[in-house]
Amino acid sequence: MNNFEIDMSNINKDNILKYEPIPAGVYELGAEEWELKYSKNNVKYISVKYRILGPTHENWVIWENFAIGAKNSDFAIIRLKMWGLATGRDIQTLTPKSLDQLIHEPFKARVGIEKSREYGDKNKIRNFTMPAKSPVLEGNGTDLMSDDSDYDDTAPF
């Protein structure tokens, strides 16, 4: 049995942060970690932990799950591709190594607020912002497009 005693009488309850979602907007983020998991229905998914780098709300965290084992996994796989492109990498094959290459790579994304009466509102990445430069093909270091090609400002989702 664990025994401990921590005096919390000096903590002013009025100074405790309320954990409300951050305002919707464009933020710079970086993924800290990813993990392959299985749902209670045995559906394979990738859970990613992103940390906000700025311009405000630094160190806040947003999680995203990509249901890569679902019957209709196309959307999840497209979102993973979009994340890679937002970091400047064009992933050709989704592997643990390709996901590891995205960790700590900064990118910009439009963050929104997902409403929920049951669990409380939370932040969600709505769109990944595509960089102006051409993405590097994962694996061989060559450009996917010429330097003069134009990217859309945000992804179509």
Secondary structure as a PSIPRED ss2 file (coil, helix, strand):
# PSIPRED VFORMAT (PSIPRED V4.0)

   1 M C   1.000  0.000  0.000
   2 N C   1.000  0.000  0.000
   3 N C   1.000  0.000  0.000
   4 F C   1.000  0.000  0.000
   5 E C   1.000  0.000  0.000
   6 I C   1.000  0.000  0.000
   7 D C   1.000  0.000  0.000
   8 M C   1.000  0.000  0.000
   9 S C   1.000  0.000  0.000
  10 N C   1.000  0.000  0.000
  11 I C   1.000  0.000  0.000
  12 N C   1.000  0.000  0.000
  13 K H   0.000  1.000  0.000
  14 D H   0.000  1.000  0.000
  15 N H   0.000  1.000  0.000
  16 I C   1.000  0.000  0.000
  17 L C   1.000  0.000  0.000
  18 K C   1.000  0.000  0.000
  19 Y C   1.000  0.000  0.000
  20 E C   1.000  0.000  0.000
  21 P C   1.000  0.000  0.000
  22 I C   1.000  0.000  0.000
  23 P C   1.000  0.000  0.000
  24 A C   1.000  0.000  0.000
  25 G E   0.000  0.000  1.000
  26 V E   0.000  0.000  1.000
  27 Y E   0.000  0.000  1.000
  28 E E   0.000  0.000  1.000
  29 L E   0.000  0.000  1.000
  30 G E   0.000  0.000  1.000
  31 A E   0.000  0.000  1.000
  32 E E   0.000  0.000  1.000
  33 E E   0.000  0.000  1.000
  34 W E   0.000  0.000  1.000
  35 E E   0.000  0.000  1.000
  36 L E   0.000  0.000  1.000
  37 K E   0.000  0.000  1.000
  38 Y E   0.000  0.000  1.000
  39 S C   1.000  0.000  0.000
  40 K C   1.000  0.000  0.000
  41 N C   1.000  0.000  0.000
  42 N C   1.000  0.000  0.000
  43 V C   1.000  0.000  0.000
  44 K E   0.000  0.000  1.000
  45 Y E   0.000  0.000  1.000
  46 I E   0.000  0.000  1.000
  47 S E   0.000  0.000  1.000
  48 V E   0.000  0.000  1.000
  49 K E   0.000  0.000  1.000
  50 Y E   0.000  0.000  1.000
  51 R E   0.000  0.000  1.000
  52 I E   0.000  0.000  1.000
  53 L E   0.000  0.000  1.000
  54 G E   0.000  0.000  1.000
  55 P C   1.000  0.000  0.000
  56 T C   1.000  0.000  0.000
  57 H C   1.000  0.000  0.000
  58 E C   1.000  0.000  0.000
  59 N C   1.000  0.000  0.000
  60 W C   1.000  0.000  0.000
  61 V E   0.000  0.000  1.000
  62 I E   0.000  0.000  1.000
  63 W E   0.000  0.000  1.000
  64 E E   0.000  0.000  1.000
  65 N E   0.000  0.000  1.000
  66 F E   0.000  0.000  1.000
  67 A C   1.000  0.000  0.000
  68 I C   1.000  0.000  0.000
  69 G C   1.000  0.000  0.000
  70 A C   1.000  0.000  0.000
  71 K C   1.000  0.000  0.000
  72 N C   1.000  0.000  0.000
  73 S C   1.000  0.000  0.000
  74 D H   0.000  1.000  0.000
  75 F H   0.000  1.000  0.000
  76 A H   0.000  1.000  0.000
  77 I H   0.000  1.000  0.000
  78 I H   0.000  1.000  0.000
  79 R H   0.000  1.000  0.000
  80 L H   0.000  1.000  0.000
  81 K H   0.000  1.000  0.000
  82 M H   0.000  1.000  0.000
  83 W H   0.000  1.000  0.000
  84 G H   0.000  1.000  0.000
  85 L H   0.000  1.000  0.000
  86 A H   0.000  1.000  0.000
  87 T H   0.000  1.000  0.000
  88 G C   1.000  0.000  0.000
  89 R E   0.000  0.000  1.000
  90 D E   0.000  0.000  1.000
  91 I C   1.000  0.000  0.000
  92 Q C   1.000  0.000  0.000
  93 T C   1.000  0.000  0.000
  94 L C   1.000  0.000  0.000
  95 T C   1.000  0.000  0.000
  96 P H   0.000  1.000  0.000
  97 K H   0.000  1.000  0.000
  98 S H   0.000  1.000  0.000
  99 L H   0.000  1.000  0.000
 100 D H   0.000  1.000  0.000
 101 Q C   1.000  0.000  0.000
 102 L C   1.000  0.000  0.000
 103 I E   0.000  0.000  1.000
 104 H C   1.000  0.000  0.000
 105 E C   1.000  0.000  0.000
 106 P C   1.000  0.000  0.000
 107 F E   0.000  0.000  1.000
 108 K E   0.000  0.000  1.000
 109 A E   0.000  0.000  1.000
 110 R E   0.000  0.000  1.000
 111 V E   0.000  0.000  1.000
 112 G E   0.000  0.000  1.000
 113 I E   0.000  0.000  1.000
 114 E E   0.000  0.000  1.000
 115 K C   1.000  0.000  0.000
 116 S C   1.000  0.000  0.000
 117 R C   1.000  0.000  0.000
 118 E C   1.000  0.000  0.000
 119 Y C   1.000  0.000  0.000
 120 G C   1.000  0.000  0.000
 121 D C   1.000  0.000  0.000
 122 K E   0.000  0.000  1.000
 123 N E   0.000  0.000  1.000
 124 K E   0.000  0.000  1.000
 125 I E   0.000  0.000  1.000
 126 R E   0.000  0.000  1.000
 127 N E   0.000  0.000  1.000
 128 F E   0.000  0.000  1.000
 129 T E   0.000  0.000  1.000
 130 M C   1.000  0.000  0.000
 131 P C   1.000  0.000  0.000
 132 A C   1.000  0.000  0.000
 133 K C   1.000  0.000  0.000
 134 S C   1.000  0.000  0.000
 135 P C   1.000  0.000  0.000
 136 V E   0.000  0.000  1.000
 137 L E   0.000  0.000  1.000
 138 E C   1.000  0.000  0.000
 139 G C   1.000  0.000  0.000
 140 N C   1.000  0.000  0.000
 141 G C   1.000  0.000  0.000
 142 T C   1.000  0.000  0.000
 143 D E   0.000  0.000  1.000
 144 L C   1.000  0.000  0.000
 145 M C   1.000  0.000  0.000
 146 S C   1.000  0.000  0.000
 147 D C   1.000  0.000  0.000
 148 D C   1.000  0.000  0.000
 149 S C   1.000  0.000  0.000
 150 D C   1.000  0.000  0.000
 151 Y C   1.000  0.000  0.000
 152 D C   1.000  0.000  0.000
 153 D C   1.000  0.000  0.000
 154 T E   0.000  0.000  1.000
 155 A C   1.000  0.000  0.000
 156 P C   1.000  0.000  0.000
 157 F C   1.000  0.000  0.000
